[in-house]
């Protein structure tokens, strides 16, 4: 692949007010298969730890981390890397030498960090969910097309063998037509309840830059229940249990069945069959989401049910007899011939409800689905080197539609309304829901507005 050398094409780049002013398109580049890549981290704690192993064979050039305690493991692991609190300053200093950036920040800062890297011509890996709102997702999709950089979302289950096996089985006709999918997580979405009960102000730790952590969101008082680990349960910063796990578990039906956008999304909290299992009460913020998809080609219409916070689907007696139910998470693809059961948030060990001993003894369909080259970080590095044309969960083809699918569920939760979304116009049938497409941005954090 012949691409412009970023170091030459971006010489005149200058940062101003949260936006890089470029002399032209920033185009990514490839490197030889055996060369080390120059990498930077934005966020060095939490989920970033899962990326360290894959970076050990590369050159860690710089790390941006706003919390020296939360990010201590990454900062200490790479002592030779230049350390920054503001990723914008880091990118201004090092963009000419960087090949890839790994974004491991809370949801609300995924977009500015990702866009800032992309417009500088740098390949990017961003944790799931890709963005905090629909406008951000679409803007990153356009940015990937404009700046021509390699991209991937960190929904790790997309790349594992179990995902490919499920698709092999589905495409091979093993379970027949699927009209229902049931997916669940033990995590909940108490965000709306939390919004009604503001937390008291606490002193900001000396090791944290609270202003930079807040980023594009409205600057509010610090509270330790939000930062460093509770932010996911507050709408300003995260999108709850669905946002946390949906990009993993709902990835299964989307990828396997080739689903596009749903025609209707709503919540129906009467759908809860937990009493058939252990009768435990659900958590605060528990709920059941319903996604309706039209049929396409030979595939019939399908309904996806997403249960969280203790809500659970109905399980057949045969499935309960043959398999232990994973209460923490899982997915059922219910076909008219058989059912695929995938326990856990990711498809690590899928199996069939019926006749599993027969099928697993050499009778499963052939492995026709192309396999991934590794996890999302490894895949991005392979794409940058030119070993593969693009990543599976890249922003243009896959990560954005999957993220929007998850975001539509959170809008149904926040609004309490039925959500009918037109992905072509990026608007809702109920215009009152358009307020959720894009939230206000703090001055100095405007990206992709042009």
TIRO-26705 format. One record per residue (C-alpha): y negated, z negated, x. Coordinates in steps of 0.5 Angstrom, whole numbers, plus 500, padded with zeros to 3 digits. Each point is the difference from the previous one (the first is absolute). Last residue first. Layout:
<recs>
YZX ...
</recs>
This chain:
<recs>
457479468 503493498 506500504 498493503 495495498 501493503 492499503 498498493 506496496 504505496 500500492 507501497 503507499 505503495 500493496 494501496 503506497 504496496 494500494 501507500 507500496 503506502 499499507 497504506 503502506 498508498 507502502 503494500 499499492 502493499 502496493 500493501 502495494 495494500 500493503 495502505 502497506 508501499 499507498 496501506 505497504 505505497 496505502 499498507 507500501 500508498 494501504 504497506 506505499 495506499 496498507 506499504 504506498 497507502 493499503 501493503 506501503 506496498 505505503 496501507 498507502 502506504 506496504 500500508 493502501 498493504 496498494 505501495 505496504 495494501 499500493 508500499 500494504 495496497 503502493 507498502 505505503 501508500 501500493 506503497 500507496 504499494 507504500 504494501 506503496 502496494 504494500 508500499 502498507 502493499 493498497 501503493 507497498 498493502 493501497 504501493 494498496 493497501 499504507 497498506 493500504 500496506 493500504 496503494 494496501 498494495 507497500 506502496 501508499 504501494 502507498 503501493 505505498 501506495 494500495 496497506 496494501 497499507 499493501 496497505 499493504 496494501 500492501 506499495 505504503 506500495 506499503 505506499 506502497 500496493 493500500 500508500 506500495 496495495 494505500 493497503 494499495 494500504 496494503 494497500 499494505 494502503 500508499 504505496 498508501 504504495 500507501 501505494 503507501 499507497 506505501 501503507 502507499 493503502 495494499 500495494 494496499 499493503 499493497 498494504 501493497 498494503 503493499 497493502 499494504 493497502 502493500 508500501 505501495 504495497 508499502 505502495 505502506 503507498 500502493 493496499 497504506 500506495 492501499 497506497 495496495 495501506 499507498 495503505 497507499 501507504 500507497 500507503 503497506 498505507 506504503 507498501 505503505 506496497 502497507 493499503 496497494 506497497 501496507 493499502 499496494 504494504 495501507 493502497 502495494 500494505 493498502 496504495 505498494 500493502 492499501 495505501 496498506 493498502 495499495 506500495 502493502 508499501 501504506 494496504 505494501 502500507 494500505 496499496 500499492 502493500 496498506 494501496 494504503 494501495 498507498 498506503 501506495 506505503 499505505 502496506 502493498 503498506 494503504 496495496 505494501 500501508 506495501 501495506 494496498 504498494 495501494 498494496 503500493 497502494 503498493 505505497 498504494 505499494 500506495 501505506 506496501 503501493 499508501 503500507 506496498 505506502 507498501 505500505 507500498 501507500 503505495 502508499 503503494 501507500 501504493 502507498 504502506 505506499 507500503 501494505 504504505 497506499 499502508 492500499 501492498 505499505 497503506 493497498 503493500 503501507 493503502 497493498 506496503 499503507 493498501 493503500 497499493 502493501 495499505 494501495 495500506 496506498 500506505 494505502 500505506 493503500 497507497 493497500 499503493 507500497 501493502 493498498 501503493 506496499 496494503 495501494 505500495 503494502 493497500 498502493 506497497 499493503 502495505 504505505 506502503 504494497 503500505 499500507 496505504 502504506 495505502 499506505 493500503 495506499 494495500 499502492 507497500 499493503 494499496 504502494 506495501 495494502 496501494 506501495 504494502 495495500 501498492 508500502 500495505 500502507 506504504 497506502 504504506 495505504 503506503 498505506 494496503 497502506 493503497 500495494 500494505 492497500 498502493 507498497 500493503 493500497 502502494 506495500 496494501 503494503 502503506 505499506 501505505 508501502 502497506 502493496 505504496 505495497 494494500 496504495 506502496 502493499 493497500 498505494 500494494 497495506 495505503 498502493 496507499 504504504 499507503 505502506 499505506 504504504 507499499 504505504 506502497 508497501 498494497 497503494 506500496 502493501 493498498 500503493 503495496 496495503 494503497 503497493 496494502 496500506 496505504 496504495 497507502 505501506 498506505 505505503 500505506 506504500 505500506 503507502 507502499 499505494 494503502 493498496 498503494 492500498 496498494 494504497 493497499 496505496 493501502 495497504 502493497 496495498 504493499 499496494 499493500 493499501 499505506 506502505 498506504 505506502 497505505 507500504 504501494 503507501 501499508 504493499 503503494 504506503 500505495 507501497 505505502 507498497 
</recs>
